[in-house]
């Protein structure tokens, strides 16, 4: 019983650490240098860049992180209902 619990905790600790490393890399390297990595992160960088060119006053509200959060919520909702 204790061995299964330790294996479970070890597995999910490694998964969580991997997710943190990926999010650190995307935030500090991709977003700051406007790299497009693919998926929602690249779409959010592109939309953020387009908004900042079209309307500089809205650029502070449409950050890549905010756009990515909205896109991910939309995709989750679509996944749940489709």
Phi, psi and omega in degrees: 000314182292325180294320178295319179295318179294320176297319178298312180295321179296314180299310183286335173292319178293319178296316179296317178298318177298318177296321178294321179295317179296315180295323175299314180296316180295316184291311188274338181251312184286310183293318184290333180255007179057038175279146175257112184267346181112156178072210183292332180291320179289321178296322180291323177295316181294315179296319178299318179294318179295320179293320181293330177283317183288318182214093182301334181289336179270352186299329181288338179270330182260066177281158178302324179294318180293318179294319179295321178297316179296315179298319180294321178295318178298316179295323177295317179296317176299321180294322182289327187253358180245000000 
